[in-house]
Amino acid sequence: MANLKNDKKRAGVISRRDFLGGAAATAAAFTIVPRHVLGGPGYKAPSEKLNIAGVGVGGQGAGDMGRLSSENIVALCDVDFRKAGRTFKKFPEARQYKDFRVMLEKEKDIDGVVVATPDHTHAIISITAMKMGKHVYCEKPLTHSVYEARMMAQVAKENKVATQMGNSGQASEGTRVMAEYIMAGALGPVREVHSWTDRPSNGLKNVYWPQGVERPKETPTAPDYLDWDLFLGPAPVRPYHPAYHPFVWRGWWDFGTGALGDMGCHAFDPIFRAVKLGHPTSVQASSTLVNNETFPVASTVHYQFPARGDMPPLKLTWYDGGIKPPRPDELDEGRQLPTTGTMFVGDKGKMLGYNLMPESRRKEIGSPPEILPRSPGHFQEWIDACKGGKPAGANFEFASLVTQVVLLGNIALRPELRETLTRTTLKWDPVNMKITNLPEANEYFHTEYRSGWTL
C-alpha cells in the first residue's frame, strides 16, 4: 500500500553454521568483516550467502526459490519430480531429493529451509528442520492444525532460529498505510472488520479447487514420477487420484485447510496489525452443506475479540465462496466490492483495503502520517534475520497467533459437529487451548498422525 554444535566448537573454531545459525541477539553482536579482509577477489564471506534448501518446489515453492536466488540454493526436495522439473532446471547444481528427511540427514551445511508443501506436512517438515538448527521459511497457512501452529512458535523459540511465514503482503506498503490511517484516527474506534474471498470458486465454475465434493471411487495407479506415500505423509492412507494432486489438495480435510486456511492468513495479517488483535473470545460459523471429505463450497465465520487497551471490542467476519458483506453506502456510485477484500467499519468512517470511503473523504483526509518502519521486502526480511538481523515481520511467534485464529474457524465448520455448531457459539480459552462450552470440539485441535510420522 502507499505511504503505510560440536568438537570444532569445543576446540575454539566457529563454523559457518554457528556463525549464521545461533540466537539472533548473539549473531547481531558480530561485526561483518569485509570480504577483502578474509580472502581474495570473489571470496564470499559466511555472512554473505546462505545455503538454502527447498521442500515442495513445484508450485508456490518454485516462486519462493526464485526470490531467494541471491543465496546458494544447494538442495531441492519434492515428492513429484515432474512438477518440480522447472525448478530443478533453474538450479542444476542443487542436489535433488524426494524425502525431506533424507535431504536433511545428508546435507549437513544447510542454513535455511523453505517449506512449500501441502498444508498437512508443513509442521512436520518445519519442526524437524528447526530442531536441527535450521532457519525456516514456511508457506501459509503455517500449519494444518491449531496445535501444530502453537508448536511451531514454541520450537522456533526454543531453537533460536529465524522464521517467516509466506504471506508476503505483510511487508507491503499498503499494510502500513492501513494501520497508519487507524492510528491517525481517520475511522474513529473500529468495531467491525469484514474480510472476504471468492475462493474456492467464482460462483460460475471451480477456478481454484473443488470443495463440497465426495471422495472419488476410481483408484488409478500413481504415476512413476510421484511418490504417493511421501505425499500422504502423516495423513491417513488413501488411494492415489488426480483429484488430490497437484494443488487441488487444498479443499480436502486431510490435506488442506480450505478457502479460510488458504486466504485467511493473507487477509487477517494486516487486520491483526492494524487493530492490534490477539486471541478471540468466541467463534461461530455457518456454511453450505459440508461433508467428511472436503470443506463447504461457501462459509461465513464470525469472531468476537475483546477490548484491547483503548480499542473497543471488535467483531471480525470472514466470507468465502463468493459471499460478500452488504454493499456499504459509502462506496462511490457505480463501484462494486472487489472479489477479494477487507473493510474496516469505525465510528467515524469506513475503509476498503487502505482506501477511505467515499473518495471525497479520502481527498479530505489525505494520506496518514508515515510513522511505521518500511520493509526491505518479505524475503529479504527472512534473509536478514537468518544473518543476525531483527526478526522477520511474519516470524512464527506472530504467524502462529494468526494461524491459530484462522484455523479456529475451521473447527467451527467441522461436519461431525454441524448440528451442535448451528446452535452454539464456541467459547475459546487460548491459555489452555480448549473450547470451554463444547468439549467434543477439542479433539479437532490436532489430527492423529499415521504410524511413522511425528512432530
SETOR-212997 format. One record per residue (C-alpha): residue in one letter; x, y, z. Coordinates in steps of 0.001 Angstrom, whole numbers, plus 500000, padded with zeros to 6 digits. Example, Ala and Ser with C-alpha at 12.3 -4.5 7.8 and 13.67 -1.06 7.14 Angstrom:
BEGIN
a512300495500507800;s513670498940507140;
END
This chain:
BEGIN
m500000500000500000;a501129503764499637;n502689505874502451;l501714502932505009;k527231472061517728;n530355470008518116;d534042469265518516;k535125472158516416;k533259474452518755;r534955472994521826;a538280473482520059;g537508477157519650;v536604477094515956;i533407478884514910;s531840477010511989;r529850478609509208;r526646477113510638;d527433478538514101;f528093481961512611;l524797482093510762;g522565479994512952;g522769480974516617;a520477483265518558;a519646486381516599;a520661488548519530;t524066486872519726;a524637486955515983;a523724490613515857;a526665491337518156;f529156490276515465;t530621492807513094;i530524491656509467;v534123491547508266;p534606492851504713;r535276490240502051;h538694491642501153;v539947491101504715;l539009487412504721;g540051486437501224;g540930487490497731;p538664488850494996;g535484486810494568;y535627485340498066;k532216485170499737;a532225485699503488;p529918483389505509;s527657486345506231;e527020486995502542;k525435483781501318;l523043481349502961;n522819477713501931;i519121477256501217;a517149474050500677;g513592473885499374;v510920471305500165;g507953471377497813;v509387473288494867;g506942472555492065;g504204475103492775;q504412478072495142;g507833476841496168;a509160477436492663;g508477481151493051;d509901481168496565;m513180479659495431;g513398482185492618;r513032485033495096;l515830483567497190;s518196483006494272;s520586485645495616;e521599482952498109;n523099479490497480;i520327477052496511;v522035473800497482;a519254471192497696;l515734470722496337;c513139468225497505;d509757467292496048;v507625464160496005;d506721464921492373;f509811465179490186;r507812466142487096;k506084469049488807;a509408470165490282;g511198469881486934;r511331473581486100;t512900474368489484;f515415471546489098;k516334473002485715;k516691476520487115;f519082475331489833;p521018472491488150;e523741472363490809;a521280471731493647;r521065468109494804;q517634466548494286;y515595464552496799;k512099463145497252;d512235462626501030;f513000465706503122;r514313463502505948;v516986462068503687;m517884465543502474;l518274466962505972;e520371463999507042;k522754464190504081;e523019467958503588;k524927468980506688;d525645472556505634;i522082473787505085;d521397477107506823;g517731477601505940;v514823475519504677;v511864476721502612;v508694474657503137;a506042474982500420;t504350471584500562;p500628470875501123;d499372472172504472;h499296468794506241;t503099468429506093;h504141471997506967;a504615471407510682;i506424468072510477;i508979469362507964;s509450472749509621;i509793471406513156;t512220468698512047;a514365471379510390;m514182473794513330;k515198471083515801;m518294470602513636;g519080474307513986;k517865475358510536;h516130478649509876;v512709478109508290;y510528479929505788;c507129478193505674;e504282478971503329;k500869479970504613;p498844478718506340;l501606477993508802;t500092474628509737;h497202472214509283;s496002472371512905;v495784474774515832;y498058472572517941;e500715472452515239;a500656476247514964;r501313476598518665;m504131474053518477;m505773475893515578;a506150479041517669;q507405477073520658;v510043475113518721;a511251478233516883;k511746479994520202;e513491477028521818;n515935476656518934;k516506480377518386;v516094480202514626;a514942482867512162;t511460482237510764;q508974483712508326;m505525482649507115;g504845483105503420;n502273485884503450;s504224488476501546;g501571491178501906;q502705491757505482;a505765493531504107;s503778495766501784;e503326499499501859;g499558499041501982;t499638497091505238;r501392500012506852;v499116502679505379;m496086500716506590;a497427500759510143;e498518504395509927;y495024505563508945;i493618503820512011;m496402505121514252;a495679508634512967;g492019508303513991;a490619508577510458;l487979505924511236;g487483506578514922;p487131503477517103;v486909500385514864;r484188497937515913;e483800495710512852;v486009494253510153;h484773492266507155;s487091490145505029;w486165488021502024;t487391485960499066;d485815484315496025;r487829481135496639;p487355478239496137;s485091479265493232;n483942482393491467;g480357481122491540;l480363480039487903;k482907477245487883;n485670475877490077;v488510478150489080;y490748477355492055;w489952473905493504;p486777471907494251;q485064471798497645;g481794470234498713;v482617467029496809;e482948463403497912;r485943461092497640;p486416459695494122;k485655455990493693;e488271455334490999;t491723454188492136;p494178454780489300;t497847453877489687;a500045456718490854;p502434457950488125;d506044456833488449;y507325460382488921;l505219460803492096;d505927459189495478;w502350458936496693;d503261457556500111;l505502460552500785;f502757462892499561;l500396461375502149;g502978461812504892;p501131461888508237;a497662461726506628;p495578458532506632;v496298456192503735;r494026456544500714;p494467455537497062;y496059457996494678;h493774460080492487;p494432463248490447;a491595464867492434;y494181465413495203;h497364466439493414;p498670468858492294;f497193471932494030;v493621470597494325;w494541469091497706;r493539472433499289;g489855471540499554;w490320468155501301;w490164467978505106;d493086465511505246;f495475467690503231;g494377471324503150;t492599473972505172;g490039475178502631;a489451478732501486;l489730480149505011;g493084478472505617;d494404479384502193;m493445483067502186;g492783483818505854;c496445484165506808;h496872486689503985;a493746488629504903;f493959488523508702;d497612489512508991;p497146493244508201;i493943493303510267;f495729491931513333;r498440494553512919;a496112497484512268;v493735496929515189;k496107495000517478;l494151491760517707;g495093488835519908;h493013485744520537;p489221485933520126;t486799485084522903;s484452483150520598;v483884481884517070;q480767480806515192;a480305479675511586;s477646478849509027;s478090477254505613;t476670475394502675;l476470471623503073;v479699470124504377;n480926466528504379;n483717464460505905;e485966464750502849;t486008468378501718;f485303471858503005;p481993473521502125;v481538475468498901;a480935478680500865;s481027479743504501;t480796482681506877;v482769482771510139;h482262485285512966;y484977486020515539;q484468488169518645;f487527489932520094;p487771491671523463;a488764495287524031;r492485495998523620;g493786498996525562;d491752501970524323;m490331499950521412;p486757498641521830;p485578495028521389;l485565494035517735;k483682491608515504;l485603490124512571;t483541488371509896;w485029486147507200;y483226485240503961;d484324482813501245;g482928481073498176;g481889484387496652;i479832485638499614;k480425489309500424;p479255491725503101;p476434494137502200;r477492496922499892;p478360499937502082;d476509503189501436;e479844504996501447;l481087503139498361;d481117505536495410;e478237505228492966;g478903502747490182;r481562500830492102;q481267497254493355;l483025495495496188;p486031493602494806;t486009489796494622;t488540489708497479;g488829492451500054;t488798493816503600;m486574496561505016;f487033498339508348;v483995499928509996;g484659502671512543;d482525505210514355;k483747507997512047;g484114506218508749;k484866503120506700;m487909501916504815;l488076499435501932;g491548497933501926;y493646501007502653;n491325503470500893;l488926505612502871;m485336505729501587;p483937507672499834;e486557509245497591;s485573512705498842;r486654511650502343;r489968510346501008;k490603513759499477;e489568515497502676;i491775513413504980;g494703512905502609;s497479510451503391;p498142509496507021;p501439510403508698;e504132507859507823;i505205506570511226;l505727502820510794;p509066501453509565;r509044500165505985;s510166496697504948;p513174495840502764;g510994493118501250;h509307489988502540;f512054487552501533;q514823489975502406;e513409490215505930;w513976486480506382;i517436486562504813;d518445489430507104;a517035487622510158;c518985484479509260;k522151486586509226;g521548488015512680;g519191490877511898;k515910491649513588;p513057489087513440;a511106488997510190;g507643490561510182;a505744487261509900;n508024485349512254;f506454482237513756;e505522483919517044;f503194486307515218;a502271483904512403;s501300481244514947;l498747483579516518;v497165484463513176;t497127480817512069;q495550479601515303;v492724482104514938;v492206481265511259;l492055477526511959;l489634478003514857;g487170478948512132;n487670475547510502;i486859473804513784;a483581475744513750;l482883474209510310;r483506470562511249;p480839468268509731;e480946465973512775;l479723468863514943;r477413470528512456;e474099470042514245;t475514471319517523;l477511474110515928;t474454475663514300;r473142476284517811;t476435477084519522;t478952479902519689;l482273478301520583;k483936479887523613;w487724479908523245;d490246479644526091;p493619480355524426;v495700479839527559;n494590476237527948;m493890475799524226;k490374474489524546;i486750475195523723;t485114475605527114;n481446475049526216;l481664472181523703;p484256469624524874;e483823467386521813;a485193470212519643;n488577469984521346;e489598466805519540;y489879468838516329;f492772470966517561;h495047468281516123;t494808465233513898;e496305461860514656;y499339461122512501;r499685457734510897;s502425455432512144;g505960456570511410;w505219460302511473;t505657462578514458;l506499466132515471;
END
